[in-house]
Amino acid sequence: MNEILSKYQKTFKQTLSSTWVKTSLTLMLGIIIGGFLFSNGNSRSSPIHGNHTEGTIWTCSMDPQVKLYEPGQCPICFMDLIPLVTETGTNSSGQIELSPAAVKLAQISSTPVRMGMAKSEFHLSGKIDYDETRIKNIAAWFPGRLEHLYVDYTGIRVNRGDHLLEIYSPELYSTQSELLQAYSRMNADDQSTVARQNSQATYDAVVEKTKLLGLSTDQINGITTTGKAQSVLQINSPITGVVIHKNAVEGKYVKTGEQIYSIADLSKVWLILEAYEKDLPWLTYGQELSFSVAGLPGQTFSAHISYIDPLVNTAKRSITVRAVLDNTNGLLKPGMLAEATVSVMLNGSGQVVTPDLSGKWACPMHPEVVEHQPGDCSICGMDLIPLPEIGGAQTEATHALLIPASSVLKTGRRALVYVQIDGSESSQFSLREIELGPRVGSDYIVLDGLAVDEHVVSHGNFKIDSAMQIAGKKSMMSGEGTNSTAPVGHKHG
């Protein structure tokens, strides 16, 4: 028994000794490799300690812990390194000074603040549609049977007075017989004065009744001249246009008021556009726009806004805008898709101005009717009113304070710019909060915070802001009225 225990103890000691040796060798090898790797990494990206003052220190705007003695790329995110700038000659937390070499390397450029006309444009999509005020429905004035159709398909063009159909009606025939009897009594010779007056009144009443059935004065005179009642009535077109709807079939019985045809006068058509809610401040009555349609390549048309929908389409979140178009030549066809461009001019306060509409008058019912002096509407006869009373802006055009849109750093409600301060050899930049107006093209209107001929950084402002963050100064990432005391960068997993 003792021999067995002694054998097992000896084997265990040998195994323990072998495992310990292997583990020790592994740990020593790991320490040597790790030391080599960490020393190499520290030489590239670790913070520089000591009193080293030779040359410029380069760092990464996204990983400010990287600090190298030579320019190049960040070993973490591979962005171009920038020179680490420290405060020189100023204690302001909102200013920074860069050497000419640093400005050139960071490709920083500035643009003077200027006064100019603020002009912009935006695009709307829509289509050509019928002018609703120029559509006529041909309906049955009395019950009857459609005997013959002269217009038997949609799309046909008809002129005013052209034959549309013939209709037979017992009621119409009875009324014509009554008309002939009244006409005969009125022309009888053996009548007293009172009787003649009564006959005349009866005839006039029957004539009005006949007109209510759709007969014209010429048709009534034709009946009384021939002395014969017509078994069928011929219906003529009341307008010149295109038949856009047909509900007529020969032999069909129709009731009073039943629609037979719809005819649209296409000498004028509507341009219907959809504008987003954000576009509403830039739209006004009488405003000029230009548009094109795919069916007429190379041609551009102009029009004036005559209607702005007072209600917002809750499904599309859009507003309907309309313009009335002259289509005498018939080039524009309902259903065509259109792309429109609206040019906008703003004053120094960011308000829309339309100086070309100053002093003009318009009709409240038909805003497309715009005149240079008061008078009556050519469509409905209503009195014209000054254009501003129906929503036409006429503010005097003034110049606005403009800066490039690339100069603005927007953080929530704040708008910041870097202003270049005139210096001697180095360039100084100061962070300034401004009040912005609307954007017009590639510029912004400035309402407050800048003056003419000041220079704002238009290229490289993010690099300056990164340097401000690294230096612990106020930047676009700092809260309002606070200073950033630590660099801000993205996190890596």
Summary of the structure (lengths in Angstrom):
residues: 493
radius of gyration: 43.6
end to end distance: 60.7
largest distance: 168.0
contacts: 1411
relative contact order: 0.15
helix: 26%
strand: 33%
